[in-house]
Amino acid sequence: MGGMKLAEVAAVLADGSRATMCLALIDGRAWTVGELAKAARIAPSTASEHIRALTDAGFVRSLKQGRHRYVRLANADVAELIERLASHASPEPPRNLRASVRARRLAEARTCYDHLAGRLGVSLRDGMLAEGLIDDRDGLTVTPHGRNTLAELGVELPRSRRSLLRDCLDWTERREHLAGALPAALLRRALDAGWLTRDPHRAITINHDAWPVLARLGVARGAQSPALDAAAR
């Protein structure tokens, strides 16, 4: 994708089915061709053709495990591009009540590739800034207080070529949430610890044990809809 011209990138995502498949893949998981076909409401053979186009463009890569073939986004940069493009598009009206509930839950809290997005993701960025855990005066950095707090929560600052912290425009909130190696590590820790639960459609449920942790990260309980709090169900 890095060597493609703007018009070529736009052409790849100009097809509605390919765009839908990319939005599905933004959850960071590996999908089968059949699953992507179902998400885009197209035949598996047509989905395979689109996957070839996305692979040639560097948007996705294929994985093979046994007899099964899986597809996932090539990297975090592709996920951020799709998220940013989605922020400029008008949301499609839900087709039914189930779709409406799903859309509301995605807007409240979801994954964007490997980090948190939606209202929860934006609240996390605001809270960590307010608590002095991160600083944005000279680019996004983690403060010593932030390093200590994260270490106490079992989140280690990863050593990676990837940016530790950067802003990612949230397509539902139209504000920035946190992306990068650290937010990815924080999400992994939250899922492993059971503070958060992710459903197959990217929506995140905030479990009871999450609130003391979120409070330390500056996220107030009132910042989220009770519908996402498992303890309120």
C-alpha positions in Angstrom: 0.0 0.0 0.0 2.9 2.3 0.7 3.8 2.6 -3.0 0.3 3.2 -4.2 -1.0 6.5 -5.4 -4.0 8.2 -3.8 -6.3 7.4 -6.6 -5.3 3.7 -6.5 -5.9 3.5 -2.8 -9.3 5.1 -3.3 -10.2 2.7 -6.1 -9.5 -0.3 -3.9 -12.1 0.9 -1.3 -14.5 2.4 -3.8 -16.3 -1.0 -4.1 -18.9 -1.3 -1.4 -18.2 -5.0 -0.8 -14.5 -4.5 -0.3 -15.2 -1.6 2.0 -17.6 -3.7 4.1 -15.0 -6.5 4.3 -12.3 -4.1 5.5 -14.6 -2.7 8.2 -15.2 -6.3 9.4 -11.5 -7.0 9.4 -10.8 -3.9 11.5 -11.6 -6.0 14.6 -8.0 -7.4 14.3 -9.1 -11.0 14.0 -8.5 -13.4 11.2 -11.7 -14.2 9.1 -12.4 -17.0 6.7 -13.5 -16.2 3.1 -17.0 -17.5 4.0 -17.3 -15.2 7.0 -16.3 -12.2 4.9 -18.7 -13.2 2.2 -21.5 -13.4 4.7 -20.6 -10.0 6.2 -20.6 -8.4 2.8 -23.7 -10.3 1.6 -21.9 -11.7 -1.5 -21.1 -15.1 -2.8 -17.8 -16.8 -1.5 -16.5 -16.8 -5.1 -17.0 -13.0 -5.4 -15.5 -12.5 -1.9 -12.4 -14.4 -3.1 -12.0 -12.0 -6.0 -12.2 -9.0 -3.7 -9.7 -10.6 -1.3 -7.2 -11.0 -4.2 -7.6 -7.3 -5.0 -7.1 -6.3 -1.4 -4.1 -8.6 -1.1 -2.5 -7.1 -4.3 -3.0 -3.7 -2.8 -1.4 -4.6 0.4 -4.5 -4.1 2.5 -4.8 -7.7 3.7 -2.7 -10.9 4.0 -3.7 -14.5 4.0 -2.9 -17.1 6.6 -3.3 -20.9 6.2 -3.9 -23.2 9.1 -4.4 -26.8 8.1 -7.1 -26.9 5.4 -8.5 -23.5 6.4 -7.5 -20.2 4.9 -7.8 -17.0 6.9 -7.6 -13.3 6.0 -6.6 -10.4 8.2 -5.6 -6.7 7.8 -1.9 -6.3 6.8 -1.0 -4.0 9.7 -2.2 -1.3 12.1 -1.6 1.4 9.5 -4.2 -0.1 7.2 -6.7 -0.3 10.1 -6.1 3.3 11.0 -6.6 4.3 7.4 -9.9 2.5 7.2 -11.0 4.0 10.6 -10.1 7.5 9.4 -12.0 7.1 6.1 -15.0 5.7 8.0 -15.1 8.9 10.0 -15.8 10.9 6.8 -18.7 8.7 5.8 -22.3 9.0 6.8 -23.4 6.0 8.9 -25.8 3.6 7.2 -29.3 3.5 8.9 -29.8 0.2 10.8 -31.9 -2.3 8.9 -33.7 -3.7 12.0 -33.8 -3.5 15.8 -30.9 -5.9 16.2 -28.7 -3.9 13.9 -29.7 -0.7 15.8 -28.6 -2.2 19.1 -25.4 -3.4 17.6 -24.6 0.0 16.1 -25.3 1.7 19.5 -23.0 -0.8 21.3 -20.2 -0.3 18.7 -20.5 3.5 19.2 -20.2 3.0 22.9 -17.2 0.7 23.0 -15.5 -1.4 20.4 -12.1 -2.5 19.1 -10.3 -0.7 16.4 -7.9 -3.3 15.2 -6.0 -4.0 18.4 -7.0 -1.0 20.6 -10.1 0.5 22.2 -12.4 2.9 20.2 -15.8 4.4 20.5 -16.9 6.5 23.5 -14.8 4.3 25.8 -11.7 4.8 23.7 -12.1 8.6 23.6 -12.9 8.7 27.4 -9.7 6.7 28.0 -7.6 9.2 26.2 -9.3 12.1 28.0 -8.9 10.4 31.3 -5.3 9.5 31.0 -4.5 13.1 30.0 -6.5 14.4 33.0 -4.8 12.1 35.4 -1.3 13.0 34.1 -0.7 9.4 32.9 0.1 10.7 29.4 1.2 14.1 28.1 0.4 15.7 24.7 2.4 18.9 24.9 5.2 17.6 22.7 3.5 14.7 21.0 1.9 11.8 23.0 4.2 10.5 25.7 3.8 8.4 28.8 4.7 10.2 32.1 6.6 8.6 34.9 3.3 8.5 36.9 1.7 6.8 33.9 4.5 4.2 33.8 4.1 3.4 37.4 0.3 3.2 37.3 0.3 0.9 34.2 3.0 -1.3 35.8 0.8 -1.7 38.9 -2.1 -2.7 36.6 0.1 -5.3 35.0 0.6 -3.4 31.7 4.2 -3.4 30.5 5.3 -0.8 28.1 6.2 -2.8 25.0 9.5 -2.5 23.2 8.6 -2.3 19.5 9.4 -0.5 16.3 5.8 0.6 16.3 4.8 3.9 17.9 4.1 3.7 21.6 1.3 6.2 21.4 -0.5 8.0 18.7 -3.8 9.5 18.0 -6.4 7.7 15.8 -9.5 9.6 14.7 -12.6 7.8 16.0 -15.2 7.5 13.2 -18.3 7.6 15.6 -17.1 10.2 18.1 -15.2 12.4 15.6 -12.5 12.8 18.2 -9.2 11.0 18.8 -8.7 7.8 20.7 -5.3 6.2 21.5 -3.6 3.9 19.1 -0.1 2.3 19.1 1.8 -0.4 21.0 0.8 0.8 24.5 -3.0 0.9 23.9 -2.7 -2.5 22.2 -1.0 -3.9 25.3 -3.6 -2.3 27.5 -6.5 -3.9 25.6 -4.7 -7.3 25.7 -4.3 -7.0 29.5 -8.0 -6.0 29.9 -9.2 -8.9 27.9 -6.9 -11.4 29.5 -7.9 -10.2 33.0 -11.6 -10.3 32.2 -12.1 -6.6 32.8 -13.5 -6.3 29.3 -15.2 -8.8 27.0 -15.2 -8.6 23.2 -18.1 -10.0 21.1 -17.8 -11.3 17.5 -19.0 -7.9 16.2 -16.2 -5.9 17.8 -18.4 -4.5 20.6 -16.8 -4.3 24.1 -18.7 -5.1 27.3 -17.3 -3.5 30.5 -17.4 -6.0 33.3 -17.8 -5.3 37.0 -14.1 -5.7 37.9 -13.1 -3.1 35.2 -14.4 0.0 37.0 -11.7 0.3 39.6 -9.1 -0.1 36.9 -10.8 2.4 34.6 -11.1 4.8 37.5 -7.3 4.7 37.9 -7.0 5.5 34.2 -9.3 8.5 34.6 -12.5 7.0 33.1 -15.6 7.9 35.2 -18.4 5.3 35.4 -20.9 7.9 34.2 -18.9 8.3 30.9 -20.4 5.0 29.6 -23.9 3.8 29.0 -25.2 1.3 31.6 -26.1 -0.9 28.7 -22.4 -1.8 28.3 -21.8 -2.5 32.0 -22.3 -6.2 32.6 -22.9 -5.6 36.2 -25.9 -3.5 35.4 -27.5 -6.3 33.4 
